[in-house]
């Protein structure tokens, strides 16, 4: 995602991707959902309180691409790898570029985005 120059670019590109009917944004909790909704992000799926495979089933029914925006901590990194494996094995495109961009901003939790 080298074309992004700023956090504002990141938000705009994420908004553009999230309005596509075959794309969803996967987050850990309700506070992440609230934060991203404030930016106009759509098609957000919250993991909290659900089993991995139940969420994966929902995704498989409707989406071809998933943007994973789990927190950038040890727990989030572990969950990303688990979900990535499950979804890619089912033929779903997994986009981690938005999450990678946040690493450069030293942001660890999605709910704490500016």
C-alpha positions as CSV (number, residue, x, y, z in Angstrom):
1,X,0.0,0.0,0.0
2,X,2.8,2.3,-0.9
3,X,0.5,4.8,-2.6
4,X,-0.8,5.9,0.8
5,X,0.8,9.1,2.1
6,X,-1.2,9.8,5.2
7,X,-3.7,8.5,7.6
8,X,-6.4,10.5,5.7
9,X,-5.4,8.5,2.6
10,X,-5.7,5.3,4.6
11,X,-9.2,6.2,5.7
12,X,-10.4,7.2,2.2
13,X,-9.0,4.0,0.6
14,X,-10.5,1.8,3.4
15,X,-13.9,3.6,2.8
16,X,-13.7,2.9,-0.9
17,X,-12.9,-0.8,-0.4
18,X,-15.6,-1.3,2.3
19,X,-18.5,-0.1,0.1
20,X,-17.8,-2.9,-2.3
21,X,-20.5,-5.6,-1.9
22,X,-18.0,-8.5,-1.9
23,X,-15.6,-7.0,0.7
24,X,-15.8,-6.9,4.5
25,X,-13.7,-5.5,7.2
26,X,-13.1,-7.9,10.1
27,X,-12.4,-6.4,13.6
28,X,-12.0,-7.7,17.1
29,X,-14.5,-5.8,19.2
30,X,-17.4,-3.3,19.3
31,X,-15.2,-0.3,20.0
32,X,-13.3,-1.1,16.8
33,X,-16.6,-1.1,14.9
34,X,-17.7,2.2,16.4
35,X,-14.4,3.9,15.5
36,X,-14.4,2.6,11.9
37,X,-18.1,3.4,11.5
38,X,-17.3,7.0,12.5
39,X,-15.0,7.1,9.4
40,X,-17.8,5.9,7.2
41,X,-16.4,2.3,6.9
42,X,-19.0,-0.2,5.9
43,X,-19.5,-4.0,5.9
44,X,-17.8,-4.4,9.3
45,X,-17.9,-7.8,11.0
46,X,-17.1,-8.1,14.7
47,X,-15.4,-11.2,16.0
48,X,-16.0,-10.7,19.7
49,X,-18.2,-13.3,21.3
50,X,-18.3,-15.5,18.2
51,X,-16.3,-18.6,17.3
52,X,-13.7,-18.3,14.5
53,X,-15.5,-20.9,12.3
54,X,-18.9,-19.2,12.7
55,X,-17.5,-15.9,11.6
56,X,-15.6,-17.6,8.7
57,X,-18.9,-19.2,7.6
58,X,-20.6,-15.8,7.5
59,X,-17.8,-14.4,5.4
60,X,-17.8,-17.4,3.0
61,X,-21.6,-16.9,2.4
62,X,-21.3,-13.3,1.2
63,X,-17.7,-12.0,0.7
64,X,-14.8,-12.7,-1.6
65,X,-12.3,-10.4,0.2
66,X,-11.6,-9.7,3.8
67,X,-9.7,-6.8,5.2
68,X,-8.5,-7.9,8.6
69,X,-8.0,-5.0,11.1
70,X,-7.2,-6.8,14.4
71,X,-5.1,-5.0,17.0
72,X,-1.4,-4.9,16.3
73,X,-0.4,-6.7,19.5
74,X,0.7,-10.3,20.2
75,X,-2.9,-11.5,20.5
76,X,-4.0,-9.7,17.4
77,X,-1.1,-11.1,15.4
78,X,-1.9,-14.6,16.4
79,X,-5.5,-14.2,15.5
80,X,-4.6,-12.7,12.1
81,X,-2.5,-15.8,11.2
82,X,-5.3,-18.2,12.3
83,X,-8.0,-16.3,10.3
84,X,-5.8,-15.8,7.3
85,X,-5.1,-19.6,7.1
86,X,-8.8,-20.5,7.5
87,X,-10.1,-18.0,4.9
88,X,-7.4,-18.5,2.3
89,X,-7.9,-22.2,2.5
90,X,-11.5,-21.5,1.5
91,X,-10.5,-19.2,-1.4
92,X,-11.1,-15.9,0.3
93,X,-8.7,-13.1,-0.5
94,X,-7.2,-11.7,2.7
95,X,-5.9,-8.1,2.7
96,X,-3.5,-7.2,5.5
97,X,-2.2,-4.0,3.8
98,X,-4.4,-1.6,5.9
99,X,-3.2,-3.2,9.1
100,X,0.5,-3.1,7.9
101,X,0.1,0.7,7.2
102,X,-0.9,1.2,10.8
103,X,2.4,-0.4,12.0
104,X,4.3,2.5,10.6
105,X,2.1,4.9,12.7
106,X,2.9,3.0,15.9
107,X,-0.9,2.4,16.4
108,X,-1.5,-0.8,18.4
109,X,-5.3,-0.7,18.9
110,X,-7.9,0.0,16.3
111,X,-10.2,1.6,18.8
112,X,-7.4,4.2,19.5
113,X,-7.1,5.4,15.9
114,X,-7.0,9.2,15.7
